[in-house]
Amino acid sequence: MIQKCPHCKTDVIFSRDICPACGHPSRDEERGEATYLGEAKSDGRPIYNQVIETAMTARQRHGRILVGLICGAVPIPWVAYSAVGLIWLKPDFWGLLVTLVAAWVVYHLWYGRPWAYWLAAVGTLLAGGAGLGRAVLQFRNEYGMNAVQVMAYVIFSLVYLWCAWQLFRCPDVKEFLKYQVKHTPEY
């Protein structure tokens, strides 16, 4: 958090009771209220994080981070699969289609659409389970085993299962999605 040093009057981030700018000791009570904004609040510059500072609770901010991670993690395996197919000049139509659908679902998930929430939660759970099952089957097949493919199945399946776990279990995600529904235009 940003606080104003009582000695040098600059906005700095304190990690201890010593100012990183001037080196003087200053207790927390002397510094004033901690904020995310610092001097940007008063100098006329646009404040892009003012919504975070004023309108969102700590749970909603944590949910925002988790939903952002989920929105990035869901399409990544399909983007990688499609990129490899394009590099080898053997594009897979279904892979490209699933990439576009995954991107479309996480776009709507970010804006708090309930159908996208359920589709992403159930879809990541099913995809994670299916990926682990496929890795086990591939591992048991001694002749056709590809170690890189098994590793990719396991890693991406665990990522998908983590996404499903966060979507189903975490109340912070639900709080952020409720906030997004209220603050998204044209819903």
C-alpha positions as CSV (number, residue, x, y, z in Angstrom):
1,M,0.0,0.0,0.0
2,I,1.2,3.5,-0.7
3,Q,1.6,5.9,2.2
4,K,3.0,9.4,2.5
5,C,6.3,9.7,4.4
6,P,6.0,12.5,7.1
7,H,9.7,13.5,6.5
8,C,10.2,13.7,2.8
9,K,6.5,14.1,1.9
10,T,6.7,11.5,-1.0
11,D,4.3,8.6,-1.7
12,V,6.2,5.4,-1.2
13,I,5.5,1.7,-0.4
14,F,6.5,0.9,3.1
15,S,7.6,-2.6,4.0
16,R,9.0,-1.7,7.4
17,D,9.0,1.4,9.6
18,I,11.8,3.0,7.5
19,C,11.0,5.2,4.5
20,P,12.6,3.7,1.3
21,A,13.0,7.2,-0.1
22,C,14.7,9.2,2.7
23,G,15.7,6.5,5.2
24,H,14.1,8.1,8.2
25,P,12.1,5.9,10.6
26,S,8.4,6.6,10.6
27,R,5.7,4.7,12.5
28,D,2.5,3.7,10.7
29,E,0.4,6.2,12.7
30,E,2.6,9.1,11.4
31,R,2.2,8.1,7.7
32,G,-1.5,8.5,7.2
33,E,-4.0,6.2,5.5
34,A,-2.8,3.5,3.2
35,T,-4.1,3.7,-0.4
36,Y,-3.6,2.3,-3.8
37,L,-3.7,5.7,-5.4
38,G,-1.0,7.8,-3.8
39,E,-0.5,11.2,-5.4
40,A,-2.6,10.3,-8.5
41,K,-5.7,11.1,-6.4
42,S,-4.9,14.8,-6.4
43,D,-2.8,15.8,-9.4
44,G,-5.5,15.6,-12.1
45,R,-4.2,12.4,-13.9
46,P,-6.9,9.9,-14.7
47,I,-7.2,7.2,-12.0
48,Y,-7.6,3.8,-13.7
49,N,-7.7,1.8,-10.5
50,Q,-10.2,4.0,-8.7
51,V,-12.9,1.4,-9.0
52,I,-10.7,-1.1,-7.3
53,E,-10.0,1.3,-4.5
54,T,-13.6,2.6,-3.9
55,A,-16.1,0.0,-5.1
56,M,-14.7,-3.5,-4.8
57,T,-14.3,-5.4,-1.6
58,A,-11.2,-7.5,-0.9
59,R,-13.1,-10.7,-1.7
60,Q,-14.1,-9.2,-5.1
61,R,-10.6,-8.2,-5.9
62,H,-9.3,-11.7,-5.0
63,G,-12.1,-13.1,-7.1
64,R,-11.0,-10.9,-10.0
65,I,-7.5,-12.3,-9.9
66,L,-8.8,-15.9,-9.9
67,V,-11.3,-15.3,-12.7
68,G,-8.5,-13.6,-14.7
69,L,-6.3,-16.7,-14.2
70,I,-9.1,-19.0,-15.2
71,C,-9.9,-16.9,-18.3
72,G,-6.3,-17.2,-19.3
73,A,-5.9,-20.9,-18.4
74,V,-8.9,-22.3,-20.2
75,P,-8.0,-21.5,-23.8
76,I,-4.2,-22.0,-23.4
77,P,-4.1,-25.8,-24.2
78,W,-6.3,-25.3,-27.3
79,V,-4.2,-22.3,-28.5
80,A,-1.1,-24.4,-28.1
81,Y,-2.6,-27.4,-29.9
82,S,-3.8,-25.1,-32.8
83,A,-0.5,-23.4,-33.0
84,V,1.4,-26.7,-33.3
85,G,-1.1,-27.7,-36.0
86,L,-0.6,-24.5,-37.9
87,I,3.2,-24.7,-37.6
88,W,3.2,-28.2,-39.0
89,L,0.9,-27.0,-41.8
90,K,-1.7,-29.5,-40.7
91,P,-4.4,-27.4,-39.0
92,D,-7.2,-29.3,-37.2
93,F,-10.6,-27.7,-37.9
94,W,-12.0,-29.1,-34.6
95,G,-9.1,-27.8,-32.6
96,L,-9.5,-24.3,-34.1
97,L,-13.2,-24.4,-33.4
98,V,-12.7,-25.5,-29.8
99,T,-10.2,-22.7,-29.4
100,L,-12.7,-20.1,-30.6
101,V,-15.5,-21.5,-28.4
102,A,-13.2,-21.6,-25.3
103,A,-12.3,-17.9,-25.9
104,W,-15.9,-17.0,-26.4
105,V,-17.0,-18.7,-23.2
106,V,-14.2,-17.1,-21.0
107,Y,-15.1,-13.7,-22.5
108,H,-18.6,-14.1,-21.3
109,L,-17.4,-15.6,-18.0
110,W,-15.3,-12.5,-17.3
111,Y,-18.5,-10.4,-17.6
112,G,-20.3,-12.6,-15.1
113,R,-22.8,-14.4,-17.4
114,P,-24.3,-17.3,-15.3
115,W,-24.5,-19.6,-18.3
116,A,-20.8,-19.1,-19.0
117,Y,-20.0,-19.7,-15.3
118,W,-21.8,-23.1,-15.4
119,L,-20.5,-24.0,-18.8
120,A,-16.9,-23.2,-17.8
121,A,-17.2,-25.0,-14.4
122,V,-18.7,-28.2,-15.8
123,G,-16.6,-28.1,-19.0
124,T,-13.3,-27.7,-17.1
125,L,-14.2,-30.5,-14.7
126,L,-15.1,-32.9,-17.6
127,A,-12.1,-31.9,-19.6
128,G,-9.7,-32.3,-16.6
129,G,-11.1,-35.8,-15.9
130,A,-11.1,-36.8,-19.5
131,G,-7.5,-35.6,-19.9
132,L,-6.3,-37.6,-16.9
133,G,-8.2,-40.7,-18.3
134,R,-6.6,-40.2,-21.7
135,A,-3.1,-39.9,-20.1
136,V,-3.6,-43.1,-18.2
137,L,-4.8,-44.9,-21.3
138,Q,-1.9,-43.5,-23.3
139,F,0.6,-44.5,-20.6
140,R,-0.7,-48.0,-20.5
141,N,-0.3,-48.4,-24.2
142,E,3.3,-49.3,-24.4
143,Y,3.6,-49.2,-28.2
144,G,2.0,-45.9,-28.9
145,M,3.1,-44.0,-25.8
146,N,4.4,-40.5,-26.4
147,A,5.9,-39.1,-23.2
148,V,5.4,-35.4,-24.3
149,Q,1.7,-36.1,-25.0
150,V,1.2,-37.9,-21.7
151,M,2.9,-35.0,-19.9
152,A,0.7,-32.4,-21.7
153,Y,-2.4,-34.4,-20.8
154,V,-1.5,-34.5,-17.1
155,I,-0.4,-30.9,-16.8
156,F,-3.4,-29.4,-18.7
157,S,-5.8,-31.8,-16.9
158,L,-4.5,-30.6,-13.6
159,V,-4.9,-26.9,-14.7
160,Y,-8.4,-27.6,-15.8
161,L,-9.3,-29.4,-12.5
162,W,-7.9,-26.4,-10.6
163,C,-10.1,-24.1,-12.6
164,A,-13.1,-26.2,-11.9
165,W,-12.2,-26.4,-8.2
166,Q,-12.0,-22.6,-8.1
167,L,-15.2,-22.0,-10.0
168,F,-17.2,-24.5,-7.8
169,R,-15.6,-23.9,-4.5
170,C,-14.3,-20.3,-4.1
171,P,-16.8,-17.7,-2.8
172,D,-14.5,-14.9,-4.0
173,V,-15.1,-15.9,-7.6
174,K,-18.8,-15.8,-7.1
175,E,-18.6,-12.4,-5.4
176,F,-16.6,-11.0,-8.3
177,L,-19.0,-12.4,-10.9
178,K,-22.0,-10.9,-9.0
179,Y,-20.1,-7.6,-9.1
180,Q,-19.5,-7.9,-12.8
181,V,-23.1,-8.6,-13.5
182,K,-24.1,-5.4,-11.7
183,H,-21.5,-3.3,-13.4
184,T,-21.5,-4.6,-16.9
185,P,-23.5,-2.5,-19.4
186,E,-26.0,-4.1,-21.8
187,Y,-26.5,-7.3,-19.9
